[in-house]
Amino acid sequence: MDADSLNGPHIPRVVSAWSPLFEISPGKRSVEKLVLRRFQPKIGAELKIWEETGNSIARHIWDAALAAIVEFHDNFSHRGGKPLRQNDNHAFNVLELGSGCGIVGIALAQMMSNCSVMLTDLEEVREIIHRNISTAQLAQSSLIEFQTLDWDEELPQAVKDRRHDLILLSDCTYNSDALPALVRTIKSLLEISPGASVLVAWKKRCESELVFFDLMKDAALAVVGESSPALQVAAESDDDDDDHEAPEIKIFRFQKASERQLAS
């Protein structure tokens, strides 16, 4: 079975899954509650990501993550407006918030050379992120690492010691109670790296999520770019020849607001 294509605008309606090996012995039958997802972006190596099959929100692959990967391709093909990177000769430092199983940051590190990605999330995702890092096929001179980061706590020293060009987050706004802490964390990161961009892959699930944009504005962070990847869910078979509209997902780019933007 081939990997699922992420060569936009089509995304698979059903994502293929590979099970780990079953352990069968006298009196014991068990298998890890994981599946392997395999994707083939248009740029970079095949993307192999393990995710849990249980009820964990944090360790799953969500729609906005796939949209972000398609957006990376469009950006690198100069179809996504202002490029993520201004100078290919300089190292590009990225920090991802709420990485979950790590698919977005790992995909970027496989696509972009000379890119250093720090995946961050709570301690509970460490095992699955390290598993996914171990299968990554990074682009030339690219690096990837994991650092625990709790939005309710002070930034870890390892995060404070880095200067970031890009801050990533996808599917991180579903819990409105956590949004004030998330925005405080973003603001703290931009105090360290005031020139960084913040890229948010966002799928609206409920009205309460919209408070995120109010909080970002209150934190003097302005939207400087917006796109809607024209995704379609591919037909499953030759008999099903109609494409289906995928859920609307938007990609926002934020930066520290200028005085003019604050006044508007």
Buried (B, 14 or more C-beta within 10 A) or exposed (E): EEBBBBEBBBBBBEBBBEEEEEEEEEEEEEEBEBBBBBBBBBBBBEBBBBBBBEEBEBBBBBBBBBBBBBBBBBBBEEEBBEEBBEEEEEBBBBBBBBBBBBBBBBBBBBBBBBBBBBBBBBEEBBEBBEBBBEBBEBBEEBEBBBBBBBBEEEBEEEBEEBEBBBBBBBBBBBEBEBBBBBBBBBBBBBEBBEEBBBBBBBBEEEEEBEBBBEBBBEBBBBBBBEBEBEBBBBBEEEEEEEBEEBEEBBBBBBBBBEEEBEEE
